[in-house]
Amino acid sequence: MPSLPNSIALHIGAHKTASTHLQKILNHNRKILKSDGFVAYGPSYLRMTGRSLQAMFGLSASRKIAPRRSPHDQLAFLAKGAKRLVLSEENFVGVLGGSEGRITSPLYPTAPERIAAFIETVAPVKVDLFLGVRNPAAFMASAYSQTLFGGTHIGPRTFRARNDWRAVDWADYVARLRAVEGVGDFYVWRQEDYDATLRLIMRRMLRWSTGGKIEKIKESRVHQGLSAAAVRQTLAWAQEGRTEKLAGTARGLFPINDTNKAFKLYAASTLAESEAGYGAQMAQIEAMDGVTVLHPPNHAKQG
């Protein structure tokens, strides 16, 4: 049996912060990772039956079937001799939305206990956390599109009534995670800076030299949002009683382009108000002991 990895990089999203793109980057560079002593697993592996982190490490209290391997044997099996194991799965800390298009508040309420259970199970292997965050109103707007893609066909006014963007408090979420005993290094970045910060994210997730070798993929963002026309068509079809994947079909018919403008859940003034609050949250996160905020090159620190 191969030896245990020295450490684990656990990327937990958040949802709607370019997590899928990051996962595709890791997969695209799997040969580079392997040659440098790393191995990475994303949703394509971790969402298969019996391969979720909960299933493999016996973390689900309701699980009736015991894991096939002990926690350390499972770690060794996944690492296959690699010194650093990278796990990227935003669903590990919980899903984004609840019933009837309601986004869970506070964000990911069970995340600390899930991460605490994982850390305890794999100890003494060090677990570092990686998290992307986003302007609260923009995050909520993206969550609305995801609600439509998920088959909950409610109008924007109803969604806004059920979800207050002011409840998205990244500083509170990071503080709850940081308080978990045994968390190693903790890295946070803004989704808005993702493209410019990607190289640094990879350097922290992997070794500095390996992160510098990572090849980007040609496609930019993986999940395109919905145009205003696509949202209208989705809701119109739902009114007619259609039940197939309406939002995906409408997106194909009315992609965002010069003719079909992107759907906007909030006015520009609301986004600006949210940006101010977001800045305050990021300042709180910057000040937290044990948390490193990753910035683009040549970032000028405000203060």
N, C-alpha and C positions, 0 to 999 in steps of 0.2 A: 504493500500500500504506500502511495506517495506520501511525502511529509506534509505537515500543515503549512499554509501560507503564513507569512509574517504579519500580514495585515489585510484588512478588507476595506475597500472604498464602496460605501453604500450610498448610491444616488437615489433620492426619494422624490424626484420631481422638482417643484410641484407640477401638477397638471397645468397644461396650457402655458408652459414656459419653455417651449422648444425641446422638451424631453425626448420626443420621438426622433428628432434630428440628431441629438446627441447619441442616442442609441444606435442610429444608423452609422454614425461616424465610428463608433467603437467596432461595430460589425465589419465595416469596410476596411478597417485597419487591423483585423484580427491576426494577420500573419506577422505584422510588425510587433504587435503585442506579444505574441507567442515567442518570437525570437528574442525578445528582451525580458522574458520572464514574467509575463502578465497573462491573465485570462479573464475575459469579460462575458457576462450573461445578461441578456435583456429580456423583454417581454416575450420574444419569439420562443424562448426556452422556459422562462419562469411562469408563463401562463398556461403551459401544457398541463394536462391532468396529472396530478401527483408530483408536479415539479415546482409548485409555488414555494416560497420560503417557509410559509406556514406548514405546508405538508412535509417538506424535506427535513425540517428541523423540529417537527412536533410542537409547533407554537399555537395551534388551534385547540382551544379547550374542548370544543365539540367533536374533535376528530376521533373517530372510533377505531381507525386502523393505525397501528403504530408505524412510524417511519421505518424504511428498509434498513437504514444504517444509524449508528450512533452519530451525534452531532459532529464529533471530530472526524469520524470516518467519512461523513458526508462532505465536510469541508475539504478533506484531502482528495476525495473523489472529484469534486468540482475543480479544485486548483490544479490537479494533475501535475504537480511539481512546481507550479508557478509560485513566486514569492509574494505576489500581490493579486488578490482576487477582487474583481470589480463586479458589483451587482447593481443593475439599474432597473428599478421597478417602482414607479410612482404609486401603483395600487397597493403596495405593501403597507403603507401607512393609512390606507382607507380610500374610498372612492370620493369623488368630488361632490356629487349631488345626491340628495335623498329623494323622497317621493314627491310627485306633483311639481317637479321643477324647482325644488327648494335646495339651495346650496347649504351644506352643513355648516353650522356656526356654533362655536368657534371652528376655525379650519382644522380638519383632521383631529377631532377630539381624542381619539384613541392612539394617535401616533406615538406619544411618549411611552405608553405601556408596551406597545408592540416592539419598539426599538429596544426598550429595556430588556424585554424577554429575549430578543435576539442576541444582544450583547452578553447577557448572562449565559445563554446556551453555548455560544462559541468561545467564551473566555478560556484561556487568557489572550486569544488573538485580538489584536487591536482593531476597532471599528471606527473609521473616519466617515463623517457625514458630508454630503454634497446636496445643495438645495438652490434652485432658481426661484426668484420671486418676481412680482410684476405689479405695475400700477393697479391698485384695487379696482377701479372702474373698468379699465381695459380687461382685467382678469375676469370680472363679472360678465362683461360683454362677450368674451370668448366662451364663458361657461354657458351663456344663453344659446349660442350656436351649437354647443355640444349637447344641450338639452334637446334641441330640435333633431340633431343627428341620432340621439338616443331614442327618439320616438315619442317624446312628450311634447305635443304640439300646442303650446300655449303662446299667446300673443306677447309682444314686448311689454305692454303696459302691465299685464298680469305678472310677468316675470319680475319686473321692477318692484311691484307691490309685495312680492313674496321674498325678495332678496335685496338687502341694503348693502351697497358697496362699502359703506362706512364700517361694516362689520368685518371686513377683510383686514386683519391686523397681523402683518408679517412679524412685527417686533414681538408680539405676544407669542406667536407660534415658535419663533426661533428661541425665545427665552424658555419655553416649555421643553423644547428638545435639548437645549444646552443643560438643563437641570437634571437630565437623565444621568444617573451614575454610570461611569465607565465610558462615556462618549470620548472618542479621541479628538483628532483635529476636526474642525467644523468650518466648511467653506460655503459662502453664500455669494450669489451674483444676481444682478438685475437682468431680467429677460430682455429688456431694452438694449442692454450692452452685450448680449450673447454672442453675436457675430464677431465683435471686436475682442471679446474676452475668451473665446473658445480655446485658443492656443494655451492661455494661462490655466484655464480649467483642466485641460488635458495634462499639463505639466504637474498640477497638484494631484490629479487623480492617478497619474502614473509617475514615473521618475521624470526629473526635469529634462533629461536628454531625450527620453522616449516621447514625451509630450511634444517636443520640438520636431519630431519626425512625422507626426500625424498628418495624413493626407486628408484634405477636405473633399467633400463630395460635390458634384456639379450642381445638383438640385439645392435650392435654398431651403425654405421652410417646407415641411412635409405636408402639413394639413392646411390647405387654403380655407379661409373663412367663407362666409356667405355674402352674396350681394343682396342689396335691398330687394331686388326683383326676385331672387331665389327665396328669400324669407316670405314675401307675399305669396308666391306660388305654393310654397310648402303649406302655409296656413290655409290657403284656398283648397288645396287637395284634401287636407285633413277635414275641412268642413264638409266636403263631399263624401266623407267616409272612407277614403282610401287609407290603407294600412301598411303598404310596403315602405321601403326606405325612401321616404319623401324628400328629406333634405338633401340626401346624396344625389338623387335624380335631379332635383331642382338646381343644385350647384353645377351639375354638368350642362344643363340647358342654359343657365344664366351665370356664367363665370364672371368673376370680377375683372372688368376691363374698362376701357374708355366709355363704353356705352352703359355698362352695368356697374354703378358705383357700389362700393363696399357698404354693407349695412352698418348703421351706427345706432347702438342702443342708447347712448347718452349724447347730450349736447356738448359742444366744445368747452363751454363754461364749467360743466360738471367734470370733464376730464382734467381741466386745469386745477379745479379744487381738489380733485383726487391726487393729482401730482404733488401738490403742496403737502398733503398729508403723508403721501408716500415718502417724500423727502425726509419728513420728520421721523418716520418709522426707520428708514435706512440709517439716519443719524443715531438712533437708539441701538440698532444692531451693530454699527461700527464701534460703539462704546462698550459692547459686551465682552467680558473676559472670555477667552477661549474660542472666539468667533473671528474668522478672517473674511472680510468682504473683498472679493476679487473685482478689480477695475480694469478697464481697457488701458492699453499703453498710453503714457503721457496724460493720465487722468490728473486733474488738478483738484486736490482735496479741498473741500470747502471748510471754512472754519474760522 
